[in-house]
Amino acid sequence: MTTYHPLGRKPAQRRMLLKNLVTSLVLYEHIRTTQTRAKAIVPIMERMLTHAKGRSPHMAIRFLNQFLTDKNASRKMIEVLLPRFANRPSGRLRIAPLGRRVGDGASMVTVSFISSDAPKKK
């Protein structure tokens, strides 16, 4: 069962926030965000990688363009990220804690892709 993260926004604003976070994660390969937002985007990103891996490149780009807000992000996902994680079924992202944000004390984390040479769990 997936956890629902409302993120204190209306549904349309929440969808756009998640789309922009996932697009930034694909383009920059790591982002700094709050823990709640990170927990919301990791399952989305894992699902997108899994679904895109099982399709032809043309259909994968069409599938990714439905969610990503930048065409370069979908191209990078097909050309760079999918070959990197071709043999890995899941666990492609890492959430690393950074501490508390100064202004409001929110728990900050870094979401990044793991390196492809990391050992796989059995």
Buried (B, 14 or more C-beta within 10 A) or exposed (E): EEEEBEBEEEEEEBEEBBBBBBBBBBBEEEBBBBBBBBBBBBEBBBEBBEBBBEBEEEEBBEBBBEBBBBEEBBBBBBEEBBEBBEEBEEEBBBBEEEEEEEEEEBEBBBBBBBEEEEEEEE
